[in-house]
Amino acid sequence: MNETDAPVRIGETYDVSINAVGEKGDGIARVRGFVLFVPKVQKGDYVKIKVTKVLPKVGFAEVVEKLDAPPAPLLREQKYMSVAREELRKEAEPEQHYEETEDFGEA
């Protein structure tokens, strides 16, 4: 893979999240699966970067601007749902209250 095969080009800008920090302290971001090393950032930062160098397997970029948190992801249907303990108890408790009798439904 050379620069013409890479999914990024020198000079392009991208808004990215820094997913990790490499051994030398540079932040690691991914654009379409392609790894970009970004200096002077920390894990969790959200920044606008400009690609400065593209090698066969990785690239390098510089920070153009620090951004606020990334936009909230679109709500998607979740495979598993989280339910608060209180909600679960509320569903488990019967809403109707019956009188206690000893006739067991006899008329």
RAVENPE-V682314 format. One record per run of one state. SS is the DSSP state (~ for helix, > for strand, _ for the rest). FROM is the first residue (numbers start at 1). TO is the last residue. If there is no record, write none. Layout:
ss=SS from=FROM to=TO
ss=SS from=FROM to=TO
This chain:
ss=_ from=1 to=12
ss=> from=13 to=17
ss=_ from=18 to=19
ss=> from=20 to=21
ss=_ from=22 to=26
ss=> from=27 to=31
ss=_ from=32 to=33
ss=> from=34 to=38
ss=_ from=39 to=45
ss=> from=46 to=54
ss=_ from=55 to=57
ss=> from=58 to=66
ss=_ from=67 to=84
ss=~ from=85 to=92
ss=_ from=93 to=107
